[in-house]
Amino acid sequence: MSKKILICITKSNFGGAQKYVFDITKEFFKDNEIKVLFGGNGELAEKLEEIGVLTERIGFGRDIKIAKDAISFFQILKIIYKENPDILHLNSSKMGILGALAGRICNIFPKHNSKIIFTAHGWAFNENRNFLSKLIIKKIAWWTVLLSDKTICVSEITKKQISNWPFIKNKLVVIYNGIDNINFKNKDEARKFFDPTQEFSDEIWIGTLGELHSIKRQEDTINALAKIQNQNFVFFICGEGERKKYLQNLINNLGMQQKIKLVGNVPDGSKYLKAFDIFTLTSKSEALPYALLEAGKAGLAVIATKVGGIPEIINDEENGLLIESENIEEISEKINELIKNKTLREKLGNNLKETINNKFSIEKMFDSTKRIYEE
């Protein structure tokens, strides 16, 4: 039976949460009436409009600005009341709490009975914040889940971190992120994209893909590589963000300009992943990162931090190498090991590809989400 679905997210850039929104929208758009609400005018907006999905923008951002957020709340309230969806599917922290509250208010009115679903792509209280900020954010997260009919957690650890909070245990369900087949460029084509002059044809290529944000800690890989800069490698950091200048200054200060490249935003960056021999993800906090699923799909040897849902993907030394967050020495040792050992790289990459295909398929994500919609 066709449903009217309103999917909402705070920002319209194209990180992991936006990728999830796009995939869910594209799948359910075939049989349902869907509209997507977001802040800004980023890549998500462009991709949705390309496939003909109705969108609506509001003046909204990730940072808390009380006056502007109050205006945004009433915009959201008005839109939800007007659309009167069967399913109100909320994503990201700020849109989660404001959308859940607005949805509950709208459901008071006759003929309004939206099912409110919130997908937790990670908890903001895991980020570097002071005690009071974390306490406030936890309260907001609790209210978001409490006001929602069901909360989708993208990893077991995401669920476990809040499962003992009062009155919400039966509202939580784990649905892993899943990815579809990717139209990868072959290794030669992908390398020409990053290196048209073939300056780095003989090096071991290391890559990472993600927002240049403090939580991603790309600087840890940079500092780790400085310890082994005599090795034959080049490191490509794909992404944009607030830390770009900081990272470039760090690279310059270490004298690593010839070995580490900030390449900026790469649209559909996952299709170029086969350029790399090694993929690093040295985040301080993650829920279940798409970048890691994509690297696995490409058959890359992965080094990743032992945080969040990453150990639910990576079994250490079986399909990747796990490291402690912010441990520069360990990152350096593991990268050095993989640079020297092609056989190990191939083994880890092949095993991870099998894991992704078996456990993190997009079909499983769609089927499980559909069941939540239809409950």
C-alpha positions, 0 to 999 in steps of 0.5 A: 500500500502506497504511503506518504513519507516525509524524510527530514535531515539537518544538512544537505551536504553528502556525508554518511547520513545524507547518503542514507537519506538518498538511498532510502528515498530512491528505493521507496520513491518507486512506490510511495509519495515522498518529499525530503526536507533539509537545510542548505543547498548541497549535493544531496539536494542536487541528487534528489532533484536529478531523480525527480524527488520533491524537496523543501529547504529551510534556513537550518544548520548543525550549530545551535542558534536559539533564535534561528532554530525557533524560527526553523521549528515553526517552519518544520511544524507548518510543513509537517502539518501541511504534508500530514505524512503517514511516515515522518522519518527524521535524521540527525540530532537537530532535525531529530528533536525539532521534527519529533516535537513538531510531529507530536504536536501535529498528531494532536490534531484530527486526521493527523497520525504520522508514525515518527521514525528517527534514525540515529547515525551516531550520538553527538555526546560521543564528540569532544565536549565538556560535561555540561554539553554532553549532559544536555545533548544526552537529554535531547537525545532521550527526548528525541527517542521518547517522542519517536515511535521507533528509533533505528540504530545503525549499529549495536553499539549505537543502541547499547549506549542508550538502551538503559535509559528509561521508557525507550528500550522497546523503541530501539531497533538495529538496522545496519547501513547497507550499500549497493554495488558501486560502479568503480573505476578500475585502478588505472582510471582511478589513479589518472583522476588523482594523478594525471601526470603519473607522478606517483606511479611507483608508490603505495597509495594510501587514501581516506574519504570523509569530512575534514572534521575534528572527529575524523582526526585525519591528522593522526594518519598524517603524524603517523606517516611522518614517522615512516616518510622514508617509505615509498607511499603517497597519501590522498585525503579526499573531502572538505571541511573546517579543518582543511587549513589546519591539516594543510599547515600540519602537512607543510610543517612536517615537510610532507607536501610531496607525500600527502595531498589534500584533494578536496571534495570528490563527487561520487568519491567512492567510485575512485577507491580502487586507486588505493592500496590501503584505506585509513579511517582514524576517527575518534567516534563513528556509528557505522561509517559508509566510507568503511563499507565502500572501501570494503566493497572495493576490496581495500586493506583497511586500518581503522580505529576501534570505535563505535560500530567499526568492530562490528565490521572489522575483525582484527587481522581477519578482514582489516586491522584495528587500532586504538584511537589517537595512537600515532605509534600504532597507526604508523606500525600498521601502515608500515606493515601493510606497505611492506606486505602485499600478500596481507593487503590482498588477504584483508581486502578480499575478506572484507569485501566478502563481509560487506557483501554478506552482512551489509547489503542495501537489500537487507537495509531496505527490507528491514526499514520497510518492515518498520514503515509497515508495522 
